[in-house]
Amino acid sequence: MKLHLTGGQVADVTQALTLLEGFADMGAVLADKAYSAQSVIAAIEQRQAQVVIPPKSSYRKPWDYDKELYKERHGIECFFNRLKQFRRVATRYEKLALHFLAMVMIASLFIWLL
């Protein structure tokens, strides 16, 4: 697992390449439609990993993806739902980014242990 903290106004797709760095052996990359940018898909294919990202409905040439493997993303969505149940994380009581990231990591550990 890799966490990268950004400001609230930063789009998720802008951080996709940063999150992909450091992973040498990836079998597949699962992401939602927001990550269907061609630069992200090219970076995943360059690492010889399977792209499991559905195309946006506005694309003229949609591509195929493994729908059964995409269902595994449900676990990731459940993790973020449980993470938001921690009040300190959901309301961001911590003023410093370092302290907030520490609280996210502590909450993640609690989720992982339970």
Buried (B, 14 or more C-beta within 10 A) or exposed (E): EEEEEEEEEEEEBEBBBEBBEEEEEEEBBBBEEEBBBEEBBEBBEEEEBBBBBBBEEEEEEEEEBEEEEBEEBEEEEEBEEBBEEBEBBEEEEBEEEEEBBEBBEEBBEEBEEE
